[in-house]
Amino acid sequence: MPSVSTLSPAPRSPSPRTDSLYTLLVFLSLVLVLVVVILSAYLRLAGSGLGCAEWPACYALIKSTAGGTESLASAHLVPAWATVIHRLAASTLGAMVVGITLMALRRRRLPGHNTGLSLAVLGLTVFLSVLGYKTPSPLLPWVTLSNLLGGMAMLAMLWWLGQRSVSAVGGDARAPSLRPWARAGVFIVFFQIALGGWVSANFAALACTGLPGCGDFPWLDGPWRESLNLFRVLSITDGGVIITGDVAKLIHMIHRLGAVVAFLYIGWLGWRGLRLGDRYRGTATSMLVLLLLQILLGVAAVVSSLPLTMVAAHNALAALLLLSTVNLMHLLTPATEK
């Protein structure tokens, strides 16, 4: 009687066609996230009253409704086409993320593939969907900040998944020494984006309209604890105007201070990337160009009294700068590492 093997067959690797579909889904999702992030910034800024016809008197005006509160500016400044495209892109993105997750589970045995990161993208998608299911009150800054940072985190993770699926890099003898600094660079850019989002969520854009400082503000005696309170609730006057005060000045100037730190660090990191050679030169150059444009655009926005399109472009450049920094970390990480 012939013997019967008890060994299980080797797991089947995904076909090249499946790999190509996975990569295509990741990069299409990346484009959709970028669209959602940019439109979210535009809708958020327009809804706050930025660039409204009665500027700046119409900025940060709130009215009471049956279900809570909403921005007065959102009724006439937020275009319908932007809202429709935002919702359509977000819905399509959710379906595509589910497909990416299912395909990622089939690819879990491949070298350098990070199934946990794919599951994290799915979890983040569910969280943002629940958070945006019902439009929250503009008086809760943490909700606005969560939406912004969730979108930026999805953008960074999808870029990492896409790059790891199409290229195997690493091998430069100098790369390991710069890799921890690149990780720190990703964190610094992400943290600076969070500070900018905190300014927007707290309606602090007009708190400091001059450069470089904010007048004779008593920094040592300022309300530091309240300005950094992630769960603070904004107060409004009887006329529906959000009360900002000294807290908004602190929030605004902390963002400016963070911009200086980010400029110096990312500038140094990009310069180090240039010195590593041709493989890193394109990414490092992109980092430096985007960094310079971001600083110039931020200064120009303040000088020009914060036009809506310019501030929205400032948000878009921040997303691209994050992607370029993540890409440098990808280039510095061997293909065998997740």
N, C-alpha and C positions, 0 to 999 in steps of 0.2 A: 504494500500500500504506500503510495507516495506521501512523503512528509508535507505537512502544511505549515507554511511559515506563519509565525505569530507576530511578526513585525508589521507595524502599520506603515502604509506607504508614506513617502516623504511628502510634506505639504507642498501643494502646487504654488509656484510663484506667479504673481500677476503677469499677464501677458504684456508685451510692449504696447499693444493697443490700449489696454487698461491703464498702463502707466501714463500714456499720452492723454487719455481722457481725464485722469486724476490731475495732471499738471494743468490742463486747460481749465478745469473747474476751479482750481485754486487761483489762477491768475484772473479769470473772469470774476470770481468773488472779490478778489483784491480791487479790481476796477470799480465794482459796485460799492465796496466799502468806502473807497476814496470819494465816489460821488455822494454817498450818504453823509460822510464826514463834512464835505465842503458845503452841501446843501443844508445840513444841520446848523453849521456855523452861520450861514446866510440867514436862515429862518430865525435863529436865536437872536442874532444882532438886529435884524429888521423888527422882530417882535418886541425888542426892548426899546425901540424908538430911535435907533441910530440912523441919522440921516433923514429924519422925518421933516415934513414941510415947515413945521414951526420950531425947528432946531434952534437952540437946545431945550426950549421950554417943554417940548413934548417927550423928552427923554425920561424913562423910568416912571411913567404914569401907569397906575393900576386902577382897575375898577372892580367892584364887587359884582358877582353873578350868583345865580341860584346854586351853582355847584361849588362856589368858592371865589377865586379871583383870577383875573387874566389881564394881560397887557392891553392898554388902549391902542397902542400903535399896531398891534397884530391885526386889528380889524381892517386897516386900510393900507398897511405897508407890506404885508406878507403876500406875495403874488400867488394866485391859485395854481399856476403851472408848477411852481417850485414845490408846493405841498404835494401835488399829485405825483411828480417824479420821485420825490423823496419816499413816499409811501410805496410806490411801485418797486423802486430799487430795493427798499428794505424787505419787502415781501419776497421778491425773487431771490435775494441774498439768503433768506432763511431756508428756502428749499435747496439751494445749492450747498449750503453748509451741511445739511443733512446728508446729501450725496457724498460730499467730501469725507465726512466721518465714516460712512459705511465703507467707502473705498479704502480709507486709511486703515481700517481694521484688517483688511485683506493684505495690506502692505506692511503689517507690523513686524514681520521678520526681516525686512530689508535693512541693510546696513545704513546707519545714519537717519533712519526714519523715526519720527517722534509721534507715536500714536497719542500719547498724553496731551501733546500740544493741539492735536486735532480735536480731541474731546474738550479741551479748554475753550477752543473757538466755539464749539457747539454750546457749551454751558454759558459762555458769554452772550451768545446770540439769544438764548432763551431768557437770560436775565434782562437784557436790553429790551426784548419784546414785552416782557411783563412790566418793566419800568415805563415803557412808552405806550402801554395799552390805553391808559387814561391820562390825558394831558394834566400834568401836575401844576400846582400853584407856582407862580414865579417867585413866591416868597420863600421857597425852599431851595437855597443855593446848592445843596448837596445832590439834588436830583439832576440839575443841569450839569454839574461837574461829573457825575457818574456817567451820564450819557456821552459826554465828550471823551472822557478817559476810556470808556468801554470801546468806543469806536476807534480810537487811536491804538489801543491794545490789540484789537482785532486786525487792524491794518498791519501792525508790526509782526504779529504771529503768522498771518497769511503770507506775508512777504518771505518770512523765514522758511515756511513750508514749501513755498514755490521754488525758492532758490535751492533748497536742499534736494528737491526732486529732479533738478535739471543739471546740476553741476557738482563736481567733486573737486574741492580746492584744498589748499593747505600745503605744507611742505617747506615753506620758507623758514630758515633757521631762526630768523628774528621775529617771526609771527607770535610764538608763545609769549614773549615778553610784553607785547603790545595788546594781547587779547584781553587781559583784565581791565586795561585802560579803555578799551572799546566798550566793554560791558558798562563801565562807569559812565561813558559818554551817552549810551542809550538811556540810562537812568536819568542823567542830567537833562537831556532834551525832553524826556517824558515829564520830568518834574517841572520844567519850565513851562511846558504846555499846560500842566495842571495849574500853575500860578496864573497863566493867562486866562484859563477857564474860570478860575476863582474871581478874577477881576470882572469878567462878563456876568457871572452868576450873581454877583453882589452889586451890580450896576455901578461899578466904581470907575468906569472909563473916564468920566469927567471930573474925578476927584482932584486930579493934578493935570492941569492943562499947559503948564510951562515946562521948560527944560533947563537944567537937568533935574532940579529938585522940585519941592512942593511948597515953597514959601517958608515962612518962619513957623514950621510945625514942631511942637515939643515932642521929639521922638522918644526921649527917655520916659516921658510920662504918658505916652500913647496907650490906647486900649489894645495891647498886643494879644492878650488872651482871647478877646472877643473876635479880633480880626482873623485868628487862626482856628476858630471854633467851627468845625465842619458841619455841625448840626444846628447852627444858628438859624433863627427865623427872622426875616426882614420885617421891619416896622414901616407903616405908612401913615401919612397925615390924613386928616378928615377929607382933604381934597384929592386923595388918591396918589400922592407923590411919595415915593420910597424915601425913607430917611436914611441917608448914608453917613454924613458926619465924618468924624476923625477915623472911624473904622475903615471907611472906604479909602482914605488917604494912605493909611498903612498898607492896605491890601495892594493898592496901586504901586506904591514905592517898593514893596517887596518884590513885585513882578519885575520892576526895572532893575533892581539889584540882581535878581536871578538872571536877567538878560545879560548883564555884564559878566557874571560868572560863566554862563553858557558860552558867550562869545569867546572868552579867553580859553576855556577848556577845549571846546570843539575846534577852535582855530588851531590850537596846539596839536590836537589829535589828527586833524586833517593834514597838517604839515608833516607829522610823523608818518602818516600813510603815504604821502608823496615820496618820502625817502626810502620806502620799502621796494619801490620798483614798479614796472609796467603793470603788473597784475592788480595793483591797488591804486594806480594813478587816477583812473577814471572815477572811481568812487570817492577818493580823497578830494579830487577837484570839484566834484559835485557838492560835497559837504561844504567846502570853502565858499563856493559861489552862492549856494543857498543860504549859508550863514550870513554872508555879507548883504545879500538882498533882504533877508529877514530883518536885520538891524536897520538898514536904510528905510525899509518900508514902515517899520515901527516908529521911527523918528518922524518920517514924513506924515504918518497918520496923525500924530500928536500936533505937529505944526499946522496941518490942514484941517484941524478941528474934527477929526475922526470921520471921514466920509465912509459910507457903508461898504462900497466896493473895495476900498483900500484895506479896511479892517478884515473883510472876508478873505481877501487875498493873503493877508498876514496869517490867517488860520490855515489856509491851503499850503503855504510855504512851510509852516511848522510841521505839517504832516509829511511833506516831501523830505524835510531835513531829518525827521525821525527815520524814514525809510532808508535814507543814505547811510545813516549811522548804523542801523541794523545790518545793512549790507556789508559794511566794513567788518563788523563782528562775524558775519557769515564767511567772508573771505579769509579771516584769521583762524577759523575753526576747521580742523580736519574733517573729512567726510565721514569718518568712523564715529565721530562724536555727534550726539543729538543736540 
